[in-house]
Amino acid sequence: MLLNAVYLVAFVLLLPWVAWRKFSGGRPVAAPWMRFTGGIPALPRREPGVARIWLHGVSVGEVQLLSVLAAEIRRQADAAGRQVECVASSSTTTGLEVAAKRFGAEKSFPCPLDFTWAVNRVLDRVRPDLLVLGELELWPNLLARVHARDIPIVVANARMSEASTRGYGRIRPLVRRMLGKVSLVIARSQEDADRFASFMPPGGGDLAVTGSMKFDGVKGDRLALEVTRLRHLAGFREDDVVFLAGSTQAPEEQLALDAFAAAATRHPHLRLVIVPRHVERAAEIAALLDRSGMRWQLRSRLGTPEAPLPADPLARVLLVDTTGELGWWWGTAAIAFVGGSLDGKRGGQNMLEPAAYGAAVAFGPHTRNFRDEVRRLLAADAAVVVADGTALTAFVRACLETDGFAASLGRRAADLVASQRGSTAATATAILQRLPATGPTTVPAAPLVAKTEPFRQ
């Protein structure tokens, strides 16, 4: 009750900010009233014998990753003679949009705020047999209410950064109580696993290390129908060289534009694609492009891949103002810059997506969200760290003017991603082993993941 009271005070104090987000033209808070009350739409009725797994991801990246995991869960369940359906929740507007596309609108919903009544109401409507939390999304009331109903809780692709470890250390008793309700933590690296273990109570849940699911969650086929359609939609020709700056934050769009402008005259086949992290910044970036004097076009004005409108043949810059397509746009790129990595505030975005396609990949020095993935890429000489705009311009020039540089860098990146795949299958196996039986057939008990002894100090 005390925690609910604290939350309620915080909720009331934040209402002006929620209203400002809604009416300022920026990214609104996702379904605040629905999440406060737990009044989500009714989910489809389950058939007898069908187990339901609730997967939760905070935003776009986590939801996309969990959709890949859900497909593998269904594949393994079908092979074992089990009937499983997956539903998904998210905490952001963009995450909910992707969840609706990947899982279906009727099987996706806003995650409740961490009020007891909201969590209970959602549990009554979803009625899950197991809850999967992506990466590190721990809330006291959510964990307590799910655990009280004897529903197993799994944290998948679990990560705990140094900063999170320090922060959790200041509230160690609360963190210990929360993690004591988790049945299984599936860590993406041994380093993450050790950090989780330091917070677990004696005799707590189990721990497995499978590697990062992000290596499985990326696509990598340049001949995929979706990639081919986007190339056609944008009017890219065979001899065009696409430089794509993706998941960008200010001022990274300006730096990418500067790098493009520095090379555009000498390389007339160079094209620039900008995909901002937050689509609501499109108007801001459009104004920047207008000031540059360059000819450019908006992705939304090109129609859809199924009903394309003619691309401007003279426009060499494309601003993507739609959501959910970046994973395919990376497949059009020969040169890639991954944003959210230059200012030290965001911790980077997923650089494995362009790497899987064999693009020449660069990103800034601030990539704490992908520490293990970056370590592997750099160890394989499969990516380049650029410290600032000047370094980004030099990188683009090297890709265009140094024989074999971009091709070799991209080949090593694609090879590395291919060599690291497989953790999603192991994660799905571990999850299905935790799923209560709903019929006579169960997943074989032999685990496919490395399992430790119970958590220890």
Secondary structure by P-SEA (a helix, b strand, c coil): caaaaaaaaaaaaaaaaaaaaaccccccccaaaaaaaccccccccccccbbbbbbbbccaaaaaaaaaaaaaaaaaaaaacbbbbbbbccccaaaaaaaaaacccccccccccccaaaaaaaaaaacccbbbbccccccaaaaaaaaaacbbbbbccccccaaaaaaaaaaaaaaaaaaaaccccccccaaaaaaaaaacccccbbbbbcccccccccccccccaaaaaaaaaacccccbbbbbbcccccaaaaaaaaaaaacccccccbbbbbbcccccaaaaaaaaaaaaccccccccccccccccccccccccbbbbcccccaaaaaaaccbbbbccccccccccccaaaaaaaccbbbbccccccaaaaaaaaaaaccbbbbccaaaaaaaaaaaacccaaaaaaaaaaaaaaaaaccaaaaaaaaaaaaccccccccccccccccccccccc
